[in-house]
Amino acid sequence: MRQVVLDTETTGLEVEQGHRILEIGCVEIVDRRITHKHFHQYVNPERDIDDGALEVHGITRAFLADKPVFSDIWQGLFDFIGESEIIIHNAAFDVAFIDYEMSMIPSSPGRITDYCTIVDSLEIARQKHPGQKNNLDALCKRYGVDNSQRDLHGALLDAEILADVYLMLTGGQVSLSLGSGSESDNSRVSGKETRLDSNRPPLRIIRASAEEIEKHEAKLDEIDKASGGSVWRNIVRSEP
């Protein structure tokens, strides 16, 4: 299963006001493993950048002056995306901007949803953690994902961080709750982020030897004799 985590930076917040994409970053996930293959491109938006947006990402129009326009890079982007499932945080925002950029290409190639399925990780987070903050920084804190390099937003950096967060967010049980703590307490992850390395060999299964099993049974006999019967012999054992 191939998935692509995607993020954009833009000149402003409102696509209806003609704001444009100025950076796009994508990270590949295959079978829930980050492969470290990516697509990254700065884009000349051919317009001014709002002061508020500049404070968020720090990318100036002067820096973008010699960069390609979206119509020159879209084919490379879609070659990377292919027919993969696309993961975006607050997908409606990025999808609206990508669709707007595609609509301005001569002989418009259509919409991004004509090519792939979109998964909104923000909606997943809201369903899993209702009533809590679910922006990317909040999820990094909740799941122990290192975002210390995120002084400013950047499309590729945010896509890399979101890839880690998404795998944690969709990886099953977050924590083992033994008490009646709050939802916030129960949603925390112990420890730091675990990066999935595609080159890591599978874990080796070590089975008990006949001698070890015999000693184990002898110990259970001692426990039974001392306690008048223990629960351990009632556990159903099954081979993995």
Secondary structure, DSSP 4 states (H G I P E B T S, - for coil): -EEEEEEEEES-S-GGGT--EEEEEEEEEETTEEEEEEEEEE---SS---HHHHHHH---HHHHTTSPPHHHHHHHHHHHHTT-EEEETTHHHHHHHHHHHHHTSSS----GGGT--EEEHHHHHHHHSTTS--SHHHHHHHHT---TT-SS--HHHHHHHHHHHHHHHTSS------S---HHHHT--SS---PPPTTPPPPPP-PPPHHHHHHHHHHHHHHHHHHT--SGGGSPP---
